Amino acid sequence: MTPYNAARTAAQFLLALSLSATAAMAEPRIDIAAVDSCVATATDLGTSPNGCVDQAHAPCLRIPAETPAVATLCFEETRAEWSEAISARMSDLSDRAPERISALAGIEVKYDLLTALVQCDRMEELGRLRDIASGDILLQKTRCTATASGLAYVRLLWRLPDPDTDPTSP
């Protein structure tokens, strides 16, 4: 096989893999209702709900290491879904909670995300110094940003339960 044919075959394989990954991502990756239930259970048990993020990321974590681009795409889609969930929760709080509580939630989410994203940037820069493959660095960063967004959402639920269902909430 000539180098040209090998490159063409590899490109065709990557295109097919990309198309199948894109088709698989038409469905949501995160079951927000399951995450909400997981957080409620952890809250009832008096335990940290951070493990709920790992459970939600399980499909991305099961992607074989030989396909980092597919895993990266999975985590990027997941991060976007976490962001949508945060926006929906903040909108709900703005509509139903006192203004002070909504402002408090906004501050908490903002700084939870900023703190975590700074660490993601740090890990990315360190990876570059260690000559880690660029695809692996991108996967690590995308996974980190997805986790940061997931943790921000989980903490938002944990700190400010739904005022309609939690009689102790403000």
Contacts in CASP RR format, 6 or more apart in sequence:
PFRMAT RR
TARGET T0000
AUTHOR 0000-0000-0000
METHOD contacts of the structure
MODEL  1
MTPYNAARTAAQFLLALSLSATAAMAEPRIDIAAVDSCVATATDLGTSPN
GCVDQAHAPCLRIPAETPAVATLCFEETRAEWSEAISARMSDLSDRAPER
ISALAGIEVKYDLLTALVQCDRMEELGRLRDIASGDILLQKTRCTATASG
LAYVRLLWRLPDPDTDPTSP
1 9 0 8 1.000
14 69 0 8 1.000
17 67 0 8 1.000
17 69 0 8 1.000
17 70 0 8 1.000
18 69 0 8 1.000
21 69 0 8 1.000
21 70 0 8 1.000
21 73 0 8 1.000
21 74 0 8 1.000
22 73 0 8 1.000
25 73 0 8 1.000
25 74 0 8 1.000
25 77 0 8 1.000
28 81 0 8 1.000
29 56 0 8 1.000
29 59 0 8 1.000
29 60 0 8 1.000
29 74 0 8 1.000
29 77 0 8 1.000
29 78 0 8 1.000
29 81 0 8 1.000
30 56 0 8 1.000
30 78 0 8 1.000
30 81 0 8 1.000
30 82 0 8 1.000
30 85 0 8 1.000
31 56 0 8 1.000
32 81 0 8 1.000
32 85 0 8 1.000
34 55 0 8 1.000
34 56 0 8 1.000
35 52 0 8 1.000
35 53 0 8 1.000
35 55 0 8 1.000
35 56 0 8 1.000
35 85 0 8 1.000
35 153 0 8 1.000
35 154 0 8 1.000
35 157 0 8 1.000
36 157 0 8 1.000
38 49 0 8 1.000
38 51 0 8 1.000
38 52 0 8 1.000
38 55 0 8 1.000
39 49 0 8 1.000
39 52 0 8 1.000
39 154 0 8 1.000
39 157 0 8 1.000
39 158 0 8 1.000
40 157 0 8 1.000
40 161 0 8 1.000
42 48 0 8 1.000
42 49 0 8 1.000
42 51 0 8 1.000
42 52 0 8 1.000
42 158 0 8 1.000
43 49 0 8 1.000
43 158 0 8 1.000
43 161 0 8 1.000
49 154 0 8 1.000
49 155 0 8 1.000
49 157 0 8 1.000
49 158 0 8 1.000
50 151 0 8 1.000
50 154 0 8 1.000
51 154 0 8 1.000
52 154 0 8 1.000
53 147 0 8 1.000
53 150 0 8 1.000
53 151 0 8 1.000
53 154 0 8 1.000
54 61 0 8 1.000
56 78 0 8 1.000
56 150 0 8 1.000
57 75 0 8 1.000
57 78 0 8 1.000
57 143 0 8 1.000
57 146 0 8 1.000
57 147 0 8 1.000
59 74 0 8 1.000
60 71 0 8 1.000
60 74 0 8 1.000
60 75 0 8 1.000
60 78 0 8 1.000
60 143 0 8 1.000
60 146 0 8 1.000
63 70 0 8 1.000
63 71 0 8 1.000
63 74 0 8 1.000
65 71 0 8 1.000
68 135 0 8 1.000
68 136 0 8 1.000
68 138 0 8 1.000
68 139 0 8 1.000
69 135 0 8 1.000
71 139 0 8 1.000
71 143 0 8 1.000
72 135 0 8 1.000
72 138 0 8 1.000
72 139 0 8 1.000
72 142 0 8 1.000
72 143 0 8 1.000
75 139 0 8 1.000
75 142 0 8 1.000
75 143 0 8 1.000
75 145 0 8 1.000
75 146 0 8 1.000
76 142 0 8 1.000
76 146 0 8 1.000
78 146 0 8 1.000
79 142 0 8 1.000
79 145 0 8 1.000
79 146 0 8 1.000
79 149 0 8 1.000
82 146 0 8 1.000
82 149 0 8 1.000
82 150 0 8 1.000
82 152 0 8 1.000
82 153 0 8 1.000
83 149 0 8 1.000
85 150 0 8 1.000
85 153 0 8 1.000
86 109 0 8 1.000
86 149 0 8 1.000
86 152 0 8 1.000
86 153 0 8 1.000
86 156 0 8 1.000
89 105 0 8 1.000
89 153 0 8 1.000
89 156 0 8 1.000
89 157 0 8 1.000
90 102 0 8 1.000
90 105 0 8 1.000
90 106 0 8 1.000
90 109 0 8 1.000
90 156 0 8 1.000
93 101 0 8 1.000
93 102 0 8 1.000
93 105 0 8 1.000
93 160 0 8 1.000
94 102 0 8 1.000
96 163 0 8 1.000
96 164 0 8 1.000
97 105 0 8 1.000
97 160 0 8 1.000
97 163 0 8 1.000
97 170 0 8 1.000
98 170 0 8 1.000
101 160 0 8 1.000
101 170 0 8 1.000
104 160 0 8 1.000
105 156 0 8 1.000
105 159 0 8 1.000
105 160 0 8 1.000
108 155 0 8 1.000
108 156 0 8 1.000
108 159 0 8 1.000
109 152 0 8 1.000
109 155 0 8 1.000
109 156 0 8 1.000
112 148 0 8 1.000
112 151 0 8 1.000
112 152 0 8 1.000
112 155 0 8 1.000
112 156 0 8 1.000
113 148 0 8 1.000
113 149 0 8 1.000
113 152 0 8 1.000
116 144 0 8 1.000
116 147 0 8 1.000
116 148 0 8 1.000
116 151 0 8 1.000
116 152 0 8 1.000
117 145 0 8 1.000
117 148 0 8 1.000
119 144 0 8 1.000
119 148 0 8 1.000
120 141 0 8 1.000
120 144 0 8 1.000
120 145 0 8 1.000
120 148 0 8 1.000
121 141 0 8 1.000
123 140 0 8 1.000
123 141 0 8 1.000
123 144 0 8 1.000
124 137 0 8 1.000
124 140 0 8 1.000
124 141 0 8 1.000
127 137 0 8 1.000
127 140 0 8 1.000
128 137 0 8 1.000
132 140 0 8 1.000
160 169 0 8 1.000
161 168 0 8 1.000
161 169 0 8 1.000
162 169 0 8 1.000
163 169 0 8 1.000
163 170 0 8 1.000
END
